[in-house]
Amino acid sequence: MAGLQAGAPTPQSITVHGQSRVLEVGFSDGAVFRIPFELMRIYSPSAEVQGHGPGQEVLQTGKREVGLADLESVGNYAVKPVFTDGHDTGIFSWDLLYELGAKQSELWAEYERRLAAAGVDRDAPMAEKGGHACASH
């Protein structure tokens, strides 16, 4: 998911809709996705969210109202959102944005399963971070 696959659709337009908290991305294959900031935040490809290996993912909660403070270009292959909760370490490749847009229903369902399994609510505040000293956060 992290890189740009040869022949993969590329963004033709990117629009930040601050009030409705969605990123609208139009791709070269004609697909247009409206990706909620919350979905982007809970599936951020950063080490803070994904961990450093399988089973180390950190379930994100309390992100329903997260906004986008900035959206920075990363070369010609990705963007780096700066979320209003301070999270700014996830780099979203075009492939990842396409996947988030195309698989929204499945990703939301998976998130709800993970919340239920953990016995937490979507709007619960995030638990305090432990003694993790990763420089990538």
C-alpha positions in Angstrom: 0.0 0.0 0.0 2.8 2.4 0.7 4.1 3.0 -2.8 2.8 4.1 -6.2 2.1 1.1 -8.4 2.9 1.3 -12.1 -0.2 2.1 -14.0 -2.2 2.9 -10.9 -4.7 5.8 -11.1 -3.2 9.2 -10.0 -5.0 12.1 -8.4 -6.3 14.8 -10.9 -7.9 16.9 -8.1 -7.7 17.1 -4.3 -10.1 19.3 -2.4 -10.2 19.7 1.4 -13.7 20.2 2.7 -13.1 21.5 6.2 -16.6 22.0 7.3 -17.8 18.5 6.3 -14.3 17.1 7.3 -13.7 15.1 4.1 -10.9 15.0 1.5 -12.3 14.7 -2.0 -9.9 13.1 -4.4 -10.6 12.7 -8.1 -8.5 10.1 -9.9 -7.3 9.6 -13.5 -9.6 6.6 -13.9 -12.7 8.8 -13.2 -13.2 7.6 -9.6 -14.0 10.3 -7.1 -13.8 9.6 -3.4 -14.9 11.6 -0.4 -12.7 10.3 2.4 -13.6 11.4 5.9 -10.7 12.8 7.9 -11.6 10.5 10.7 -11.1 7.4 8.4 -7.8 8.8 7.3 -6.7 9.4 10.9 -7.7 6.0 12.2 -6.0 4.2 9.3 -2.9 6.5 9.2 0.1 4.6 7.9 2.3 6.1 10.6 4.2 4.0 13.2 2.1 5.7 15.9 -1.0 4.0 14.5 0.3 0.9 12.7 3.1 0.1 15.2 6.3 -1.5 14.0 4.9 -4.8 13.0 1.9 -7.1 12.9 -0.1 -7.0 16.1 1.3 -3.7 17.3 -1.5 -1.5 15.8 -2.9 1.1 18.1 -6.7 1.4 18.0 -7.6 5.0 17.5 -10.6 6.5 19.3 -12.0 10.0 19.8 -11.3 11.0 16.2 -14.8 11.8 15.0 -14.3 15.5 15.1 -10.7 15.6 13.9 -10.0 18.2 11.3 -7.2 18.9 8.8 -4.9 21.8 9.7 -2.7 21.4 6.6 -2.1 19.1 3.7 1.5 18.9 2.5 2.7 17.5 -0.8 5.3 14.7 -0.6 7.1 14.6 -4.0 4.7 13.6 -6.7 3.5 10.4 -5.0 1.8 11.3 -1.7 0.4 13.9 0.7 1.1 14.3 4.4 -1.9 15.6 6.4 -1.5 17.6 9.6 -4.5 16.7 11.7 -6.0 19.1 14.3 -5.2 16.6 17.1 -1.5 17.1 16.3 -0.9 13.9 14.4 1.4 14.6 11.4 3.5 11.6 10.7 1.4 9.6 8.2 2.3 9.8 4.6 -0.6 8.9 2.3 0.4 7.6 -1.1 -1.9 7.9 -4.0 -2.4 4.1 -3.8 -3.4 4.4 -0.1 -5.9 7.2 -0.8 -7.4 5.2 -3.6 -7.8 2.2 -1.3 -9.2 4.2 1.6 -11.8 5.7 -0.9 -12.7 2.5 -2.6 -12.9 0.3 0.6 -14.6 2.8 2.9 -17.5 0.4 3.8 -15.2 -2.5 4.6 -12.8 -0.3 6.6 -15.5 1.2 8.7 -16.9 -2.3 9.4 -13.4 -3.5 10.4 -13.0 -0.5 12.7 -16.3 -1.2 14.4 -15.3 -4.8 14.9 -12.0 -3.7 16.4 -13.8 -1.3 18.7 -16.3 -4.0 19.9 -13.5 -6.5 20.5 -11.6 -3.9 22.6 -14.8 -3.0 24.4 -14.4 0.7 23.7 -16.5 3.4 22.1 -15.6 5.3 18.9 -15.7 8.6 20.9 -13.8 7.4 23.9 -10.7 9.5 24.6 -7.4 7.9 23.6 -5.6 6.0 26.4 -2.4 7.6 27.5 0.7 6.5 25.6 3.0 4.0 27.5 6.7 4.3 27.7 7.2 3.9 23.9 10.3 5.9 22.9 10.1 5.6 19.1 11.6 8.7 17.4 8.9 8.4 14.6 6.2 9.9 16.9 
